[in-house]
C-alpha cells in the first residue's frame, strides 16, 4: 500500500477487518516489520486521538517515531505555488517535503480544510504534494476532505457491536458553534457505503455531502424518519460542503437545536448505539445523558483508532519489503 487516503486503498474490507481482529488479539505480533524503520508524523493541526493512537500503532510495530508540529516546532511553511514569499512563511513545502522524506520510511500527514476555497480543499493540495514529492508512502491522519483512520476504526467498532448481519447505520448532522470540515462525515459515508450496512445520511437541506462519498447511501432530510429502526447513530457536525451552492462552502447555514441528539432522538431507534469521533461539544452535538449512557460506545470507538492505525501501518511496512 503506497498511500492511504480512501477506502479503496485498504483493499477488501473483510480481510482488513479480519486483520484488525488479529492485531487486537496480539498488538505486537508484527513488531519485526518496523525494526529500523521510521515513521514521520507531521501535524499542521491539533490532535489528541490521532497523535496518540498513530504513535502507539507505530510502536506496536517496532518503529521509530518522529513527531513534527509544523505550527510550533518548524519554520512556517508556504503551501501554495507562485507566491512571493515576503510574509511570515520562511520555507516552501516543495523544499521541505523532500527533506522530510530523507529522514523516514513512511510519512503520516494531518492537515485540515481551510473552508475558504472549495477547489483547493477538494483537490487535497497539501497531502497530494507529499505524495508527489516525498518519495515515501503517505498515510492520511486527516486531510481537507477525508479521515480514513477514523472511518476504519468506526467500521471495526460497528463490526464488534452490530446486533445483526446488516445493521442500519445513520450518519446525522448536529449543530455546532464553529464551521467544521467535512472530512469525518465524508470518510464515514464512504466506508459505510463500501461495507455491508444499511446507510442513511440525514441533515438539513444545504448540507449535502459530495456524492462521490455518499454514493450508495440513502439521503433523508427528516431526522426522525432516518432514526427509525437504526442500530447505530453516528452524530457529527459539518459546515456546508458547497455541493449545491459553491458560494456557501464552509458556512454555517443553521444551528437548529432540534438536531441535537438527546434521549428522545434515541428513543426513535431500535435501541441504537451512539457514536462520535470526539472531541464532542456536549449540549450541541449530544446531551450528557446520551453520551454517558450504556449505549454510548465513543470510548471503544476511540480505542479502535490504535487498531486501525496498526493495520494500516502494517500494510505499508509489508509493501516496503
C-alpha positions, 0 to 999 in steps of 0.5 A: 500500500503506497498511500492511504487516503480512501477506502479503496486503498485498504483493499477488501474490507473483510480481510482488513477487518479480519486483520484488525481482529488479529492485531487486537488479539496480539498488538505486537505480533508484527513488531519485526516489520518496523525494526529500523524503520521510521515513521514521520508524523507531521501535524499542521493541526491539533490532535489528541486521538490521532497523535496518540493512537498513530504513535502507539500503532507505530510502536506496536510495530517496532518503529521509530517515531518522529513527531513534527508540529509544523505550527510550533516546532518548524519554520512556517511553511508556504503551501501554495505555488507562485507566491512571493514569499515576503510574509511570515512563511520562511520555507516552501513545502516543495523544499521541505517535503523532500527533506522530510522524506530523507529522514523516514520510511513512511510519512503520516500527514494531518492537515485540515480544510481551510473552508475558504476555497472549495477547489483547493480543499477538494483537490487535497493540495497539501497531502497530494504534494507529499505524495508527489514529492516525498518519495515515501508512502503517505498515510492520511491522519486527516486531510481537507476532505477525508479521515480514513483512520477514523472511518476504519476504526468506526467500521471495526467498532460497528463490526464488534457491536452490530446486533445483526448481519446488516445493521442500519447505520445513520450518519446525522448532522448536529449543530455546532458553534464553529464551521467544521470540515467535512472530512469525518462525515465524508470518510464515514459515508464512504466506508459505510457505503463500501461495507455491508450496512444499511446507510442513511445520511440525514441533515438539513437541506444545504448540507449535502455531502459530495456524492462521490462519498455518499454514493450508495447511501440513502439521503433523508432530510427528516431526522426522525424518519432516518432514526427509525429502526437504526442500530447505530447513530453516528452524530457529527457536525459539518459546515456546508460542503458547497455541493449545491451552492459553491458560494456557501462552502464552509458556512454555517447555514443553521444551528437548529437545536432540534438536531441535537441528539438527546434521549428522545432522538434515541428513543426513535431507534431500535435501541441504537448505539451512539457514536462520535469521533470526539472531541464532542461539544456536549449540549450541541452535538449530544446531551450528557445523558446520551453520551454517558449512557450504556449505549454510548460506545465513543470510548471503544470507538476511540480505542479502535483508532490504535487498531486501525492505525496498526493495520494500516501501518502494517500494510505499508511496512509489508509493501516496503519489503 
